[in-house]
Structure formats: C-alpha cells, structure tokens
C-alpha cells in the first residue's frame, strides 16, 4: 500500500483524476442506467475522457469539468456522455450530470 501511495505522487493531476474516476466506475454506470430502464449494461470508453473549462458569462468562468463517454447494452453504435465537476483539482463525483443523452446510431433512445 505504501508503494502505491508513493507511486501515486508521481502521477500527473489528470492521471490521478482518471484513477479516481475508475475507482468510481460503478457509480458512473449506475447513473447512466438510471437514465432509462432499457439500459441493462454500461460500457465506459476511458480513452475518450476529456477535461475542459466551462463558461458562464463571467470573466472567471464556470469552472472545470471532466467528460466521460461510453455506450450501453453492448450495442456498437450506442453512446452517452456525463459531465462531472472538478473543484480545486478534485473530482466531485456527486455532481455527475448528463452531457449527451442515450443514443443508438445518433437517434435518441426511447
């Protein structure tokens, strides 16, 4: 455990944030499942994870976010994304919200 903590010191902030997100993978999946009863399984594409700054019309902006993407029910052309706020470098997993709705082939899932 000590070695893991020491190794973690050398990770970039984004690598640490990604590791944190992966620790909370089930919470992300449960959130996506809660969006539609037809969603039985959720797949996350960690390689598509993106960090961004959001605007709110003020000079300081709206803050930082991370976007997580994936699919569902093992359907190759399914998609969704969620947005999670970042404050002071920490991901606020409880701030998870929908970024883009559940889709199959670009069409909204009924």
C-alpha positions as CSV (number, residue, x, y, z in Angstrom):
1,X,0.0,0.0,0.0
2,X,2.8,2.4,0.8
3,X,4.5,1.8,-2.6
4,X,1.1,2.5,-4.3
5,X,0.8,5.8,-2.4
6,X,4.4,6.8,-3.2
7,X,4.0,5.9,-6.9
8,X,0.8,8.0,-7.0
9,X,2.9,11.1,-6.0
10,X,4.5,11.0,-9.5
11,X,1.2,10.8,-11.5
12,X,0.0,13.9,-13.3
13,X,-3.1,15.6,-11.9
14,X,-5.2,14.2,-14.8
15,X,-3.8,10.7,-14.3
16,X,-4.8,10.9,-10.6
17,X,-8.3,12.2,-11.6
18,X,-8.7,9.4,-14.1
19,X,-7.6,6.8,-11.5
20,X,-10.2,8.3,-9.1
21,X,-12.9,8.1,-11.8
22,X,-12.1,4.5,-12.4
23,X,-12.4,3.8,-8.7
24,X,-16.0,5.2,-9.0
25,X,-16.8,3.4,-12.3
26,X,-19.8,1.6,-10.7
27,X,-21.4,5.0,-9.6
28,X,-21.0,6.3,-13.2
29,X,-22.6,3.1,-14.6
30,X,-25.4,3.2,-12.2
31,X,-26.1,6.9,-13.1
32,X,-26.3,6.0,-16.8
33,X,-28.5,3.0,-16.1
34,X,-30.9,5.3,-14.1
35,X,-31.5,7.4,-17.2
36,X,-33.6,4.7,-19.0
37,X,-35.0,1.3,-17.9
38,X,-33.9,-0.2,-21.2
39,X,-30.2,0.2,-20.2
40,X,-29.1,-3.1,-18.8
41,X,-25.3,-2.7,-19.1
42,X,-23.0,0.3,-19.4
43,X,-19.6,0.4,-21.1
44,X,-17.2,3.2,-20.5
45,X,-14.6,4.3,-23.1
46,X,-11.9,5.7,-20.8
47,X,-9.7,6.7,-23.8
48,X,-12.3,9.3,-24.8
49,X,-12.3,11.0,-21.4
50,X,-11.9,14.8,-21.8
51,X,-11.1,17.7,-19.5
52,X,-12.5,21.1,-20.2
53,X,-13.2,24.5,-18.8
54,X,-16.8,25.8,-18.9
55,X,-18.1,29.3,-19.3
56,X,-20.9,31.0,-17.5
57,X,-20.6,34.5,-18.9
58,X,-18.3,35.8,-16.2
59,X,-14.6,36.5,-16.5
60,X,-13.7,33.7,-14.1
61,X,-15.8,31.2,-16.0
62,X,-17.9,28.3,-14.7
63,X,-15.0,26.1,-13.6
64,X,-13.6,22.8,-14.7
65,X,-15.2,19.6,-15.8
66,X,-14.4,16.1,-16.9
67,X,-16.5,14.4,-19.5
68,X,-16.8,10.6,-19.6
69,X,-18.1,8.7,-22.7
70,X,-19.4,5.3,-23.4
71,X,-22.1,3.0,-24.8
72,X,-24.7,0.7,-23.4
73,X,-26.1,-2.8,-23.8
74,X,-23.0,-3.8,-25.8
75,X,-24.5,-2.0,-28.8
76,X,-21.6,-0.9,-31.0
77,X,-23.2,2.4,-32.2
78,X,-24.7,3.4,-28.8
79,X,-23.5,6.4,-27.0
80,X,-23.8,8.7,-23.9
81,X,-21.7,11.1,-22.0
82,X,-21.7,12.5,-18.5
83,X,-20.2,15.7,-17.1
84,X,-18.6,15.8,-13.6
85,X,-17.4,19.0,-11.9
86,X,-13.8,19.5,-10.7
87,X,-13.1,21.9,-7.9
88,X,-9.6,22.6,-6.6
89,X,-8.3,19.7,-8.6
90,X,-10.8,17.2,-7.0
91,X,-13.5,15.4,-8.9
92,X,-16.9,15.9,-7.4
93,X,-18.5,12.5,-8.2
94,X,-21.8,13.6,-6.7
95,X,-22.1,16.4,-9.3
96,X,-22.5,13.9,-12.1
97,X,-24.9,15.0,-14.8
98,X,-25.9,14.1,-18.3
99,X,-23.7,15.5,-21.1
100,X,-25.4,13.9,-24.0
101,X,-28.4,11.7,-24.0
102,X,-28.5,8.0,-24.7
103,X,-28.4,7.4,-28.4
104,X,-28.2,4.5,-30.8
105,X,-26.8,5.4,-34.2
106,X,-27.4,9.0,-33.5
107,X,-31.0,8.6,-32.6
108,X,-32.3,9.2,-29.1
109,X,-33.2,6.0,-27.1
110,X,-36.9,6.0,-26.5
